Amino acid sequence: MGYGALAVALAVAAAVPASWLLGLPLGWRLLASVSVAFLPIFMANVVFASRFADTADATTAFGVNLLGAMVGGCLEYTALVIGYPALIGLAAILYLCAFLTGRRTAGGTSPVERLLSAEPAG
């Protein structure tokens, strides 16, 4: 669970059109819209918790999380200009960047660092 589940949650949020939600009866509309809207937020919190458990510097981790929350809050306003589906795509790109640059392995390197330090084949 983690980044994969977050990617699935974002994909589901992007795939479900608002017109489909509006066509549901009130009770189902409430349940479906809350689930579709909240699942990516919940999964992002799961990712943060798992990454936070691996950190050696809690103060910096909370500071970066606060900065990310502020930037994310500002980016929400861009949905007024670019639309909600595009905002989901932007969030997916930002989470992909976080995964590629920040995920550390047992060797202490991120996927990008391993890729850049790999010896050329041949």
Secondary structure, DSSP 8 states (H G I E B T S, - for coil): --HHHHHHHHHHHHHS-HHHHHTS-HHHHHHHHHHHHHHHHHHHHHHHHHHHHT-S-HHHHHHHHHHHHHHHHHHHTTHHHH-HHHHHHHHHHHHHHHHHHH---TTS--HHHHHHH-----
